[in-house]
Amino acid sequence: MKKEIFLEQWKNERYRYKILRSVIVVLALLIVVEAGFMSALARRSRTIIVPTHLYHKFEVSDYAANDSYVRTMLIYLTNLVYNFTPATIEKRYYEFSFYVPAHYLPEIKKELEKRIQEVATTRVTEDFQLKKFYRLDENLAAIKGNVIRYLGGKVVGEDHLYLKIGFRLQGGSIEVTEFSAISQADYRSLLKSHHVNV
């Protein structure tokens, strides 16, 4: 009798052990699946920023961003280069250089240093006014604007400015790969090659 009770209890314990082992295996598999799912979500995550003084939201992920973010950042970078006084030009160009990857920095930095020397000699202040902005593809934009030059508070010149800006998104941050002033003809040709009507 005691032997039968013992065998019955042993079978029950063994049955419980199998159920417990099955539950642990299922839980382990669920944890692995959840970890994979969370990893995939983390890679696809994006940050949405809605600044109070702007009317458009920004969407930024590691390697992509919406047009509002790209437009705002490239106009900001253009203003760093073309809005300055002799006292602020060096600081503004230094800040601009943070957005240029090391590979492209020597070429762009040479142009910026040349302009710093010119402004140190001429003492001219520049003011950039945006007219048009086009995002031509994922990594290319074109900007049209006017640059007004001042000396001693008086206007000494005004020029049209046409910019070709190459960029990429790296870790959610914009990096400038090309920043060059181009002629009006090249600007029009660039827009036409990307099917933009001028």
NUTI-469311 format. One record per atom (N, C-alpha, C): x, y, z; atom name. Coordinates in pm, 1 decimal, decimal comma. Layout:
N
NODE         px         py         pz   at
NODE          X          Y          Z   CA
...
END
This chain:
198
NODE         px         py         pz   at
NODE       81,4     -119,0        0,0    N
NODE        0,0        0,0        0,0   CA
NODE       86,3      126,2        0,0    C
NODE      182,2      130,2       92,3    N
NODE      271,3      245,9       97,6   CA
NODE      351,4      258,2      -29,9    C
NODE      388,6      143,6      -86,9    N
NODE      465,5      143,4     -210,4   CA
NODE      382,8      204,3     -323,8    C
NODE      253,7      172,1     -331,2    N
NODE      167,2      224,2     -435,2   CA
NODE      148,7      375,9     -419,2    C
NODE      134,2      419,8     -294,5    N
NODE      120,8      563,0     -269,2   CA
NODE      249,2      634,9     -310,9    C
NODE      362,2      575,7     -275,4    N
NODE      491,1      634,7     -312,3   CA
NODE      506,3      644,3     -463,7    C
NODE      470,1      533,2     -534,3    N
NODE      481,9      532,5     -680,2   CA
NODE      387,5      636,4     -743,6    C
NODE      267,7      646,9     -685,9    N
NODE      172,3      745,5     -735,9   CA
NODE      225,5      888,3     -717,4    C
NODE      281,6      915,4     -599,2    N
NODE      338,1     1048,1     -572,1   CA
NODE      458,9     1074,4     -661,6    C
NODE      538,8      974,1     -683,9    N
NODE      657,0      988,2     -769,8   CA
NODE      614,7     1020,0     -913,2    C
NODE      508,1      951,2     -962,9    N
NODE      457,2      978,9    -1097,8   CA
NODE      405,4     1123,9    -1107,5    C
NODE      334,7     1166,4    -1001,7    N
NODE      282,8     1304,1     -999,1   CA
NODE      396,0     1406,7     -999,7    C
NODE      497,0     1379,3     -919,8    N
NODE      612,9     1470,7     -916,1   CA
NODE      683,9     1473,6    -1050,7    C
NODE      695,6     1356,6    -1108,4    N
NODE      761,9     1348,2    -1239,2   CA
NODE      680,5     1423,1    -1345,4    C
NODE      548,7     1409,7    -1338,7    N
NODE      459,2     1479,6    -1430,0   CA
NODE      471,5     1630,4    -1410,4    C
NODE      473,4     1675,8    -1284,8    N
NODE      491,0     1818,0    -1254,5   CA
NODE      626,2     1868,9    -1305,1    C
NODE      727,8     1786,6    -1288,7    N
NODE      862,2     1823,6    -1336,1   CA
NODE      862,6     1843,2    -1487,7    C
NODE      795,9     1754,2    -1561,9    N
NODE      788,0     1767,3    -1707,6   CA
NODE      714,5     1894,9    -1747,9    C
NODE      602,7     1921,4    -1675,9    N
NODE      526,8     2043,4    -1705,0   CA
NODE      612,3     2166,6    -1676,6    C
NODE      681,0     2166,7    -1563,3    N
NODE      766,6     2279,6    -1526,2   CA
NODE      878,2     2299,1    -1628,9    C
NODE      938,5     2189,5    -1670,9    N
NODE     1045,2     2196,8    -1771,6   CA
NODE      991,2     2252,2    -1903,6    C
NODE      870,6     2209,1    -1943,1    N
NODE      808,4     2259,0    -2066,2   CA
NODE      780,0     2409,1    -2055,6    C
NODE      730,1     2452,8    -1939,4    N
NODE      701,5     2594,6    -1918,4   CA
NODE      829,8     2676,4    -1926,9    C
NODE      938,3     2627,0    -1867,7    N
NODE     1066,7     2698,2    -1871,8   CA
NODE     1118,5     2709,1    -2015,1    C
NODE     1104,5     2602,1    -2092,7    N
NODE     1150,0     2604,3    -2232,5   CA
NODE     1068,0     2705,5    -2312,5    C
NODE      935,5     2705,6    -2291,9    N
NODE      848,8     2800,1    -2363,4   CA
NODE      883,9     2943,6    -2324,6    C
NODE      903,1     2968,5    -2195,5    N
NODE      940,9     3102,8    -2150,4   CA
NODE     1075,0     3146,6    -2209,6    C
NODE     1171,6     3055,9    -2213,3    N
NODE     1302,7     3088,2    -2271,0   CA
NODE     1288,9     3125,7    -2418,3    C
NODE     1207,7     3048,2    -2491,3    N
NODE     1186,6     3080,0    -2632,8   CA
NODE     1117,2     3214,8    -2648,9    C
NODE     1018,4     3243,8    -2565,4    N
NODE      950,1     3372,4    -2570,6   CA
NODE     1046,3     3488,5    -2542,2    C
NODE     1137,8     3470,2    -2448,0    N
NODE     1236,4     3573,8    -2416,4   CA
NODE     1327,8     3598,8    -2535,6    C
NODE     1369,9     3492,3    -2603,0    N
NODE     1456,7     3507,5    -2720,8   CA
NODE     1381,9     3580,9    -2832,4    C
NODE     1255,3     3542,9    -2855,7    N
NODE     1175,4     3609,3    -2959,8   CA
NODE     1154,0     3756,4    -2923,8    C
NODE     1124,3     3783,8    -2797,6    N
NODE     1103,6     3921,4    -2754,1   CA
NODE     1231,0     4004,7    -2768,8    C
NODE     1345,4     3944,8    -2737,4    N
NODE     1472,9     4016,6    -2752,7   CA
NODE     1497,3     4052,1    -2899,6    C
NODE     1467,9     3959,9    -2990,1    N
NODE     1482,9     3987,8    -3132,8   CA
NODE     1387,4     4096,8    -3178,4    C
NODE     1264,5     4090,9    -3130,6    N
NODE     1164,5     4191,7    -3164,7   CA
NODE     1206,2     4329,3    -3113,1    C
NODE     1254,4     4336,4    -2989,9    N
NODE     1297,4     4463,8    -2931,7   CA
NODE     1418,5     4519,3    -3006,7    C
NODE     1508,6     4430,8    -3047,7    N
NODE     1625,9     4474,2    -3123,5   CA
NODE     1583,5     4534,3    -3258,6    C
NODE     1488,2     4468,6    -3325,0    N
NODE     1438,7     4520,4    -3452,9   CA
NODE     1368,8     4654,7    -3433,2    C
NODE     1292,9     4669,0    -3326,9    N
NODE     1227,0     4796,3    -3297,7   CA
NODE     1327,7     4906,9    -3270,6    C
NODE     1433,6     4873,8    -3197,1    N
NODE     1536,4     4973,8    -3165,3   CA
NODE     1603,9     5023,7    -3292,8    C
NODE     1624,9     4935,0    -3390,1    N
NODE     1688,1     4975,9    -3515,1   CA
NODE     1596,0     5064,3    -3598,6    C
NODE     1465,1     5043,8    -3586,1    N
NODE     1369,9     5121,8    -3663,7   CA
NODE     1316,3     5241,8    -3587,5    C
NODE     1364,1     5263,8    -3468,6    N
NODE     1311,4     5374,0    -3388,0   CA
NODE     1350,8     5508,1    -3449,1    C
NODE     1270,5     5607,5    -3423,2    N
NODE     1300,1     5741,3    -3470,3   CA
NODE     1255,2     5840,4    -3364,0    C
NODE     1316,2     5954,3    -3367,7    N
NODE     1283,0     6059,7    -3273,3   CA
NODE     1199,6     6163,7    -3345,2    C
NODE     1090,0     6202,9    -3285,4    N
NODE     1004,9     6306,2    -3343,6   CA
NODE     1014,1     6428,9    -3254,6    C
NODE     1055,5     6540,4    -3313,5    N
NODE     1073,3     6664,4    -3239,5   CA
NODE      976,5     6767,2    -3295,8    C
NODE      901,4     6830,9    -3210,1    N
NODE      812,4     6937,9    -3253,9   CA
NODE      851,3     7064,1    -3177,8    C
NODE      945,8     7142,3    -3232,1    N
NODE      987,1     7265,2    -3163,9   CA
NODE      870,7     7363,8    -3154,9    C
NODE      868,9     7442,0    -3050,2    N
NODE      757,1     7533,7    -3028,1   CA
NODE      751,2     7647,0    -3128,8    C
NODE      865,0     7688,1    -3184,5    N
NODE      865,8     7802,3    -3276,0   CA
NODE      857,1     7762,5    -3422,8    C
NODE      842,7     7632,5    -3450,2    N
NODE      829,5     7586,2    -3588,0   CA
NODE      694,9     7517,1    -3606,6    C
NODE      649,0     7510,5    -3731,3    N
NODE      519,4     7452,3    -3759,4   CA
NODE      528,4     7310,9    -3815,3    C
NODE      647,7     7260,2    -3831,7    N
NODE      665,7     7127,0    -3888,1   CA
NODE      734,3     7036,9    -3786,4    C
NODE      697,2     6909,2    -3788,3    N
NODE      764,3     6816,8    -3697,8   CA
NODE      886,7     6757,0    -3767,0    C
NODE      984,9     6722,2    -3687,3    N
NODE     1105,3     6658,5    -3737,4   CA
NODE     1097,2     6509,6    -3706,0    C
NODE     1133,8     6426,9    -3802,0    N
NODE     1144,9     6283,4    -3779,1   CA
NODE     1286,5     6243,5    -3817,3    C
NODE     1358,4     6188,4    -3720,5    N
NODE     1498,4     6154,5    -3742,1   CA
NODE     1523,9     6014,1    -3690,8    C
NODE     1584,9     5930,3    -3774,7    N
NODE     1632,6     5799,8    -3729,6   CA
NODE     1782,5     5796,1    -3758,7    C
NODE     1844,4     5680,8    -3740,8    N
NODE     1989,5     5672,8    -3758,6   CA
NODE     2035,9     5720,3    -3896,4    C
NODE     1965,0     5679,4    -4002,2    N
NODE     2013,5     5707,9    -4136,6   CA
NODE     1908,2     5772,2    -4226,9    C
NODE     1806,1     5830,8    -4168,0    N
NODE     1702,1     5896,8    -4247,3   CA
NODE     1639,9     6010,3    -4166,3    C
NODE     1584,2     6105,9    -4239,4    N
NODE     1515,0     6218,3    -4174,7   CA
NODE     1413,6     6273,8    -4273,3    C
NODE     1308,8     6333,8    -4218,9    N
NODE     1209,0     6391,6    -4309,2   CA
NODE     1259,4     6524,9    -4365,1    C
NODE     1186,4     6576,6    -4463,3    N
NODE     1228,5     6698,4    -4533,1   CA
NODE     1237,2     6819,6    -4440,4    C
NODE     1149,4     6827,3    -4340,7    N
NODE     1150,7     6942,3    -4249,2   CA
NODE     1282,7     6952,6    -4174,1    C
NODE     1330,3     6838,0    -4125,8    N
NODE     1457,2     6836,6    -4052,2   CA
NODE     1573,4     6875,2    -4143,6    C
NODE     1577,8     6813,0    -4261,5    N
NODE     1687,2     6840,2    -4356,3   CA
NODE     1686,5     6987,5    -4395,8    C
NODE     1570,1     7040,7    -4428,2    N
NODE     1558,7     7181,6    -4467,5   CA
NODE     1607,4     7273,6    -4355,5    C
NODE     1558,6     7252,5    -4235,0    N
NODE     1596,1     7337,8    -4121,7   CA
NODE     1745,8     7331,7    -4094,6    C
NODE     1802,9     7212,2    -4096,4    N
NODE     1945,3     7197,8    -4066,1   CA
NODE     2033,0     7259,1    -4176,5    C
NODE     1996,2     7238,3    -4302,5    N
NODE     2079,8     7292,3    -4411,3   CA
NODE     2069,4     7444,5    -4419,2    C
NODE     1953,7     7499,8    -4390,0    N
NODE     1941,9     7645,9    -4385,3   CA
NODE     2023,2     7699,8    -4267,1    C
NODE     2018,1     7629,9    -4154,9    N
NODE     2098,3     7670,7    -4039,1   CA
NODE     2247,7     7669,9    -4073,5    C
NODE     2293,2     7565,1    -4140,7    N
NODE     2435,1     7555,6    -4178,5   CA
NODE     2472,5     7663,4    -4280,1    C
NODE     2381,9     7692,7    -4372,2    N
NODE     2406,8     7800,2    -4468,8   CA
NODE     2419,6     7933,8    -4396,7    C
NODE     2334,3     7955,2    -4298,9    N
NODE     2342,8     8079,1    -4220,5   CA
NODE     2473,3     8087,1    -4141,9    C
NODE     2524,9     7973,4    -4096,0    N
NODE     2654,0     7976,1    -4026,8   CA
NODE     2764,9     8028,0    -4118,7    C
NODE     2755,9     7991,2    -4246,3    N
NODE     2861,6     8028,8    -4340,7   CA
NODE     2840,4     8168,3    -4400,5    C
NODE     2716,4     8208,3    -4422,4    N
NODE     2690,9     8333,1    -4495,0   CA
NODE     2625,7     8443,9    -4412,3    C
NODE     2609,2     8426,8    -4283,1    N
NODE     2563,7     8533,6    -4192,9   CA
NODE     2672,0     8553,3    -4088,3    C
NODE     2745,7     8659,9    -4098,9    N
NODE     2854,4     8679,0    -4003,0   CA
NODE     2897,7     8825,1    -3998,1    C
NODE     2972,1     8855,9    -3894,9    N
NODE     3043,5     8983,3    -3884,1   CA
NODE     3191,0     8945,7    -3872,8    C
NODE     3281,8     9041,1    -3888,0    N
NODE     3423,5     9007,2    -3870,9   CA
NODE     3452,8     8946,6    -3733,0    C
NODE     3374,3     8983,3    -3632,2    N
NODE     3397,4     8931,8    -3496,4   CA
NODE     3343,5     8790,1    -3477,5    C
NODE     3243,3     8749,5    -3558,9    N
NODE     3179,8     8618,4    -3536,7   CA
NODE     3216,5     8513,0    -3639,7    C
NODE     3280,1     8552,0    -3749,6    N
NODE     3302,0     8457,6    -3858,9   CA
NODE     3380,4     8333,1    -3815,6    C
NODE     3484,3     8352,5    -3738,3    N
NODE     3568,1     8238,6    -3698,9   CA
NODE     3489,8     8139,6    -3612,8    C
NODE     3413,3     8190,3    -3518,9    N
NODE     3333,3     8104,5    -3430,8   CA
NODE     3226,6     8029,4    -3510,6    C
NODE     3162,6     8098,4    -3605,0    N
NODE     3056,8     8036,8    -3685,2   CA
NODE     3114,1     7929,3    -3777,2    C
NODE     3229,9     7952,8    -3836,2    N
NODE     3291,7     7852,3    -3922,2   CA
NODE     3340,3     7732,9    -3841,3    C
NODE     3386,2     7760,5    -3720,2    N
NODE     3428,1     7652,0    -3631,3   CA
NODE     3308,1     7562,5    -3598,6    C
NODE     3194,4     7623,9    -3571,4    N
NODE     3072,9     7547,2    -3542,9   CA
NODE     3029,0     7468,3    -3666,1    C
NODE     3038,6     7528,6    -3784,2    N
NODE     3004,3     7460,2    -3908,7   CA
NODE     3090,6     7335,5    -3927,5    C
NODE     3218,3     7344,0    -3891,0    N
NODE     3310,7     7231,2    -3912,8   CA
NODE     3271,1     7106,9    -3833,1    C
NODE     3191,0     7122,0    -3726,9    N
NODE     3144,5     7005,0    -3651,6   CA
NODE     3049,6     6918,7    -3734,1    C
NODE     2992,1     6975,1    -3837,2    N
NODE     2897,2     6902,4    -3920,8   CA
NODE     2962,9     6841,8    -4044,7    C
NODE     3094,1     6852,7    -4053,1    N
NODE     3167,3     6800,1    -4167,7   CA
NODE     3248,2     6678,3    -4121,9    C
NODE     3228,4     6560,7    -4184,7    N
NODE     3306,6     6442,6    -4147,7   CA
NODE     3455,2     6464,5    -4175,5    C
NODE     3538,1     6397,2    -4100,9    N
NODE     3684,0     6414,4    -4110,5   CA
NODE     3735,5     6396,5    -4253,3    C
NODE     3676,8     6305,9    -4328,4    N
NODE     3721,6     6278,0    -4465,7   CA
NODE     3707,3     6400,7    -4557,1    C
NODE     3602,3     6479,7    -4537,4    N
NODE     3575,4     6595,4    -4622,9   CA
NODE     3627,4     6726,3    -4563,8    C
NODE     3669,2     6724,7    -4438,4    N
NODE     3704,2     6847,2    -4367,5   CA
NODE     3821,7     6925,2    -4429,1    C
NODE     3932,6     6860,6    -4469,2    N
NODE     4046,2     6940,8    -4520,9   CA
NODE     4008,3     7031,8    -4638,0    C
NODE     3932,5     6980,1    -4732,8    N
NODE     3895,4     7060,4    -4850,2   CA
NODE     3802,5     7175,7    -4811,2    C
NODE     3700,2     7145,8    -4732,1    N
NODE     3604,6     7249,6    -4691,4   CA
NODE     3671,4     7349,6    -4597,7    C
NODE     3756,3     7299,8    -4507,2    N
NODE     3822,6     7387,5    -4411,0   CA
NODE     3915,4     7487,1    -4480,7    C
NODE     3980,1     7444,3    -4588,8    N
NODE     4068,6     7533,1    -4664,2   CA
NODE     3990,0     7652,7    -4719,0    C
NODE     3869,5     7626,6    -4772,2    N
NODE     3785,3     7734,7    -4823,2   CA
NODE     3739,0     7827,3    -4711,1    C
NODE     3702,2     7768,9    -4597,2    N
NODE     3655,3     7850,4    -4484,7   CA
NODE     3766,8     7939,8    -4431,1    C
NODE     3887,2     7886,2    -4418,6    N
NODE     4000,2     7965,4    -4368,9   CA
NODE     4035,4     8077,9    -4465,5    C
NODE     4021,1     8053,0    -4594,1    N
NODE     4045,8     8156,2    -4695,0   CA
NODE     3946,7     8272,3    -4676,2    C
NODE     3820,9     8239,0    -4651,6    N
NODE     3719,7     8343,4    -4629,7   CA
NODE     3744,6     8419,9    -4500,6    C
NODE     3789,6     8350,3    -4395,9    N
NODE     3821,0     8417,9    -4269,1   CA
NODE     3930,0     8522,5    -4291,7    C
NODE     4032,2     8488,8    -4370,4    N
NODE     4141,1     8582,9    -4400,1   CA
NODE     4089,7     8702,2    -4480,4    C
NODE     4002,0     8676,6    -4579,0    N
NODE     3945,5     8785,9    -4659,5   CA
NODE     3866,5     8883,4    -4572,8    C
NODE     3783,6     8828,7    -4483,6    N
NODE     3700,0     8913,7    -4397,8   CA
NODE     3786,1     8989,8    -4297,7    C
NODE     3894,3     8928,5    -4251,2    N
NODE     3985,4     8998,5    -4159,0   CA
NODE     4046,3     9119,8    -4227,5    C
NODE     4068,5     9109,6    -4358,1    N
NODE     4126,6     9220,6    -4433,7   CA
NODE     4021,3     9325,1    -4470,9    C
NODE     3907,0     9280,4    -4521,9    N
NODE     3806,4     9373,4    -4573,6   CA
NODE     3712,5     9428,1    -4466,2    C
NODE     3695,6     9354,7    -4354,5    N
NODE     3606,4     9393,4    -4243,3   CA
NODE     3459,8     9400,3    -4287,6    C
NODE     3422,7     9317,5    -4384,6    N
NODE     3286,6     9315,4    -4438,4   CA
NODE     3198,4     9224,0    -4353,3    C
NODE     3073,1     9263,5    -4338,5    N
NODE     2970,1     9182,3    -4273,4   CA
NODE     2877,9     9128,8    -4382,1    C
NODE     2834,5     9003,2    -4369,0    N
NODE     2744,3     8945,6    -4469,2   CA
NODE     2613,2     8903,9    -4404,3    C
NODE     2505,8     8915,3    -4484,8    N
NODE     2372,4     8874,6    -4440,7   CA
NODE     2310,9     8790,3    -4551,8    C
NODE     2274,6     8666,3    -4519,9    N
NODE     2214,4     8575,2    -4617,9   CA
NODE     2063,0     8578,3    -4604,9    C
NODE     1995,5     8585,8    -4720,9    N
NODE     1849,7     8581,1    -4723,3   CA
NODE     1806,2     8468,6    -4816,5    C
NODE     1737,3     8370,9    -4760,8    N
NODE     1693,1     8253,6    -4836,7   CA
NODE     1580,3     8290,9    -4932,8    C
NODE     1591,1     8238,2    -5056,2    N
NODE     1483,1     8254,7    -5153,9   CA
NODE     1415,8     8120,6    -5184,7    C
NODE     1494,6     8018,6    -5211,1    N
NODE     1439,9     7887,0    -5246,6   CA
NODE     1525,4     7776,3    -5184,4    C
NODE     1457,8     7667,3    -5147,9    N
NODE     1526,4     7548,2    -5098,8   CA
NODE     1465,4     7427,8    -5168,6    C
NODE     1551,4     7339,1    -5219,9    N
NODE     1504,8     7216,3    -5284,0   CA
NODE     1584,4     7098,0    -5228,3    C
NODE     1512,6     6997,7    -5181,8    N
NODE     1578,7     6870,2    -5151,1   CA
NODE     1565,3     6786,2    -5276,9    C
NODE     1677,6     6762,8    -5344,1    N
NODE     1674,7     6699,8    -5475,4   CA
NODE     1667,6     6548,5    -5467,9    C
NODE     1733,9     6490,5    -5370,0    N
NODE     1722,7     6346,6    -5344,8   CA
NODE     1761,7     6321,1    -5199,9    C
NODE     1786,3     6197,1    -5166,0    N
NODE     1814,8     6162,3    -5026,0   CA
NODE     1936,7     6234,9    -4969,6    C
NODE     2035,8     6265,0    -5055,0    N
NODE     2161,4     6321,6    -5006,2   CA
NODE     2205,7     6448,6    -5078,3    C
NODE     2113,3     6518,4    -5139,5    N
NODE     2151,8     6637,3    -5215,8   CA
NODE     2043,4     6744,2    -5206,1    C
NODE     2087,3     6869,4    -5188,4    N
NODE     1994,0     6982,2    -5181,6   CA
NODE     2052,3     7099,8    -5257,6    C
NODE     1963,9     7190,3    -5297,8    N
NODE     2005,2     7313,1    -5365,5   CA
NODE     1937,3     7430,2    -5296,2    C
NODE     2014,0     7538,3    -5280,8    N
NODE     1963,0     7658,4    -5214,8   CA
NODE     1989,8     7779,2    -5303,5    C
NODE     1889,2     7866,9    -5310,2    N
NODE     1904,3     7993,9    -5380,6   CA
NODE     1875,4     8105,3    -5280,0    C
NODE     1957,1     8209,5    -5283,0    N
NODE     1935,4     8320,6    -5192,0   CA
NODE     2013,5     8442,6    -5234,7    C
NODE     2009,3     8544,1    -5152,8    N
NODE     2086,1     8666,6    -5175,1   CA
NODE     2182,6     8686,0    -5059,5    C
NODE     2299,1     8737,7    -5089,3    N
NODE     2395,9     8775,5    -4986,7   CA
NODE     2416,0     8925,9    -4997,1    C
NODE     2387,4     8995,1    -4888,1    N
NODE     2407,2     9140,7    -4882,8   CA
NODE     2530,0     9168,4    -4798,1    C
NODE     2620,2     9253,0    -4850,9    N
NODE     2744,4     9285,6    -4780,1   CA
NODE     2735,7     9427,2    -4724,0    C
NODE     2784,6     9439,6    -4601,8    N
NODE     2783,6     9569,6    -4533,6   CA
NODE     2925,2     9605,0    -4491,1    C
NODE     2954,0     9733,4    -4495,5    N
NODE     3080,0     9783,9    -4442,7   CA
NODE     3047,8     9913,2    -4368,1    C
NODE     3075,2     9912,0    -4240,2    N
NODE     3043,6    10028,8    -4158,2   CA
NODE     2895,2    10059,1    -4153,4    C
NODE     2812,2     9956,8    -4161,0    N
NODE     2667,7     9975,2    -4154,3   CA
NODE     2602,6    10012,7    -4285,4    C
NODE     2680,2    10028,0    -4393,4    N
NODE     2625,1    10064,9    -4523,8   CA
NODE     2637,4     9947,2    -4620,6    C
NODE     2535,0     9931,7    -4705,2    N
NODE     2536,1     9825,0    -4805,3   CA
NODE     2642,5     9855,3    -4909,8    C
NODE     2733,3     9758,9    -4931,7    N
NODE     2838,7     9777,9    -5031,8   CA
NODE     2825,6     9678,7    -5147,6    C
NODE     2729,6     9587,5    -5138,0    N
NODE     2711,0     9491,9    -5247,1   CA
NODE     2603,4     9390,2    -5215,1    C
NODE     2547,9     9335,9    -5323,2    N
NODE     2448,3     9229,6    -5308,9   CA
NODE     2466,8     9133,2    -5424,5    C
NODE     2469,7     9003,8    -5394,0    N
NODE     2487,4     8900,2    -5496,3   CA
NODE     2383,9     8790,7    -5477,7    C
NODE     2349,8     8728,0    -5590,2    N
NODE     2268,7     8606,8    -5582,6   CA
NODE     2362,4     8492,8    -5543,8    C
NODE     2312,9     8401,6    -5463,6    N
NODE     2393,4     8287,6    -5419,0   CA
NODE     2320,7     8159,4    -5455,3    C
NODE     2392,4     8067,5    -5521,4    N
NODE     2338,8     7937,5    -5557,3   CA
NODE     2429,3     7832,5    -5494,0    C
NODE     2371,2     7747,3    -5411,7    N
NODE     2450,5     7647,0    -5339,3   CA
NODE     2407,5     7505,8    -5375,7    C
NODE     2506,6     7420,6    -5384,1    N
NODE     2484,8     7276,9    -5397,7   CA
NODE     2537,0     7214,9    -5268,7    C
NODE     2449,8     7143,3    -5196,3    N
NODE     2488,6     7087,4    -5067,0   CA
NODE     2466,0     6936,8    -5068,0    C
NODE     2575,7     6864,2    -5053,6    N
NODE     2568,4     6719,6    -5036,7   CA
NODE     2572,1     6689,5    -4888,0    C
NODE     2495,2     6590,4    -4845,9    N
NODE     2489,5     6558,5    -4703,5   CA
NODE     2456,0     6410,8    -4685,5    C
NODE     2472,9     6365,3    -4563,6    N
NODE     2429,9     6230,4    -4526,8   CA
NODE     2386,2     6233,9    -4381,2    C
NODE     2310,0     6134,0    -4343,4    N
NODE     2266,5     6122,4    -4204,7   CA
NODE     2340,8     6006,9    -4140,7    C
NODE     2404,2     6034,6    -4031,0    N
NODE     2485,3     5935,4    -3961,3   CA
NODE     2447,9     5938,5    -3813,2    C
NODE     2389,6     5831,3    -3764,4    N
NODE     2352,6     5825,6    -3623,4   CA
NODE     2254,2     5934,1    -3583,5    C
NODE     2166,3     5972,4    -3676,0    N
NODE     2066,2     6073,5    -3646,1   CA
NODE     2115,9     6216,1    -3659,9    C
NODE     2241,0     6233,4    -3700,6    N
NODE     2297,3     6368,3    -3715,4   CA
NODE     2330,7     6393,0    -3862,2    C
NODE     2311,8     6515,9    -3905,5    N
NODE     2340,6     6549,8    -4044,9   CA
NODE     2489,1     6581,2    -4060,2    C
NODE     2548,5     6531,8    -4169,2    N
NODE     2689,8     6557,7    -4199,7   CA
NODE     2700,0     6613,0    -4340,6    C
NODE     2776,3     6719,1    -4356,9    N
NODE     2793,6     6783,7    -4487,4   CA
NODE     2907,8     6716,4    -4562,7    C
NODE     2877,8     6669,0    -4684,3    N
NODE     2981,4     6605,9    -4766,8   CA
NODE     3025,3     6696,6    -4882,0    C
NODE     2941,1     6795,6    -4914,5    N
NODE     2975,4     6893,9    -5017,9   CA
NODE     2901,4     7022,4    -4985,6    C
NODE     2970,3     7134,0    -4998,7    N
NODE     2908,7     7264,9    -4972,9   CA
NODE     2975,5     7363,6    -5065,5    C
NODE     2912,8     7385,1    -5181,9    N
NODE     2980,5     7470,2    -5278,7   CA
NODE     2884,9     7567,7    -5345,6    C
NODE     2936,3     7689,4    -5367,7    N
NODE     2864,0     7789,9    -5444,6   CA
NODE     2881,4     7755,1    -5591,6    C
NODE     2771,7     7759,1    -5666,9    N
NODE     2776,8     7725,0    -5808,8   CA
NODE     2716,7     7840,7    -5889,0    C
NODE     2738,5     7837,9    -6019,0    N
NODE     2684,5     7942,9    -6105,3   CA
NODE     2534,3     7923,6    -6124,1    C
NODE     2468,7     8027,5    -6173,3    N
NODE     2324,5     8019,2    -6197,9   CA
NODE     2294,3     7910,7    -6301,5    C
NODE     2378,6     7901,8    -6404,3    N
NODE     2358,7     7800,7    -6509,1   CA
NODE     2371,3     7659,7    -6450,6    C
NODE     2472,3     7638,8    -6365,6    N
NODE     2489,1     7507,3    -6302,0   CA
NODE     2372,6     7477,1    -6208,3    C
NODE     2323,3     7579,2    -6142,3    N
NODE     2208,0     7563,5    -6051,5   CA
NODE     2085,2     7517,8    -6129,9    C
NODE     2059,7     7585,5    -6240,9    N
NODE     1943,9     7548,0    -6324,8   CA
NODE     1960,3     7407,4    -6380,4    C
NODE     2081,3     7377,1    -6423,4    N
NODE     2109,3     7243,1    -6476,5   CA
NODE     2090,2     7136,1    -6369,1    C
NODE     2132,6     7166,5    -6249,2    N
NODE     2116,2     7072,9    -6136,2   CA
NODE     1968,7     7047,5    -6108,3    C
NODE     1888,8     7153,4    -6107,7    N
NODE     1745,3     7136,4    -6083,4   CA
NODE     1678,9     7058,2    -6196,1    C
NODE     1716,3     7088,2    -6319,9    N
NODE     1658,1     7016,2    -6434,2   CA
NODE     1692,5     6867,6    -6430,7    C
NODE     1817,1     6837,9    -6392,2    N
NODE     1858,2     6696,0    -6388,2   CA
NODE     1782,6     6618,6    -6281,2    C
NODE     1720,8     6689,6    -6187,4    N
NODE     1640,0     6624,8    -6083,7   CA
NODE     1490,4     6653,6    -6103,3    C
NODE     1455,9     6695,5    -6227,6    N
NODE     1316,1     6716,7    -6268,0   CA
NODE     1243,0     6819,4    -6182,4    C
NODE     1312,8     6926,5    -6150,2    N
NODE     1251,6     7038,3    -6078,0   CA
NODE     1232,4     7151,7    -6176,1    C
NODE     1109,7     7200,7    -6188,2    N
NODE     1081,6     7312,9    -6277,5   CA
NODE     1121,5     7443,7    -6210,3    C
NODE     1196,6     7524,9    -6284,0    N
NODE     1242,1     7653,6    -6230,0   CA
NODE     1147,8     7762,7    -6273,3    C
END
